[in-house]
Amino acid sequence: MKPNTKERYYKIYMLYTLAHATEEQIAKQLDVSRATIARAIKWVVDQRLEIDDKTALVSAKDAIKYRLQELREDLKKTRGDANYNAVIGFQREIRTNEELLLELQSLLVKKIDLTVSEGDRKKLKDKIMKAVLPETEENGK
């Protein structure tokens, strides 16, 4: 498989899992078919141990950027409503995702300059998992 295809498949997977994008949104954004999306998700699940760190970081960064864009659009729609709790929730979610995006960008810079330590890799994985499955943090308490 070509490296570009691997990167595209991983980007599809990250959009689907991390950014919680629907198949229609992914198809529209990346100009791919639903069959390609299904193949990509299945392939990444089967091959995820073979994905290098830089590809994973770049794909996660792109997925977080997409998620931030969607959250900001939802916040604009909600601001006119009288539901202030929803606005506060969106702002909290945006702030959390911005922090994760900054962390990913700093790790990408570190990856270029030095090798990323195992501790940094574990912290990143934990943050990504909290972003993908935020309810696990609440269930763990």
C-alpha positions, 0 to 999 in steps of 0.5 A, a space after each residue: 500500500 502506498 504511503 499516501 493511502 496509509 496517511 489518508 486512511 489514518 486521517 479518515 480513522 481519526 476524523 471518525 473516532 477523535 473528531 466524531 465526524 459522520 461518514 457523510 461529513 468525512 466523505 464531503 471533507 476528504 472527497 471519498 466514498 463510503 466504501 473507502 471510509 469503511 475500508 480505511 477504518 477496518 484497515 487502521 483497526 487491523 494495522 494500527 501497530 504499524 502506523 508510525 508516530 508522526 502519521 498518528 500525530 498529524 492525523 490526530 492534529 487534523 482531526 482535532 482541528 476539524 472537531 474545533 471547527 464543528 464545535 465553533 459552528 455549533 457554539 455560534 448556533 447556540 449563542 442566540 438561544 437562552 440556554 447558557 449551560 450549553 454555551 458554557 459546555 461548548 466553551 469548555 469543550 473548545 478549550 479542552 480541544 485547543 489544549 490538546 491541539 497545542 500539545 499535539 503541535 508541540 509534540 510534532 515539533 519535538 518529534 522533528 527536533 528530538 525523539 519523543 520520550 515514552 512518557 510524552 507518548 503515554 501522556 499524549 495517548 491518555 489525552 487523546 483517549 480522554 478526548 475520544 471517550 470523555 465519559 471514561 474520566 467520569 466513570 473512573 471516579 
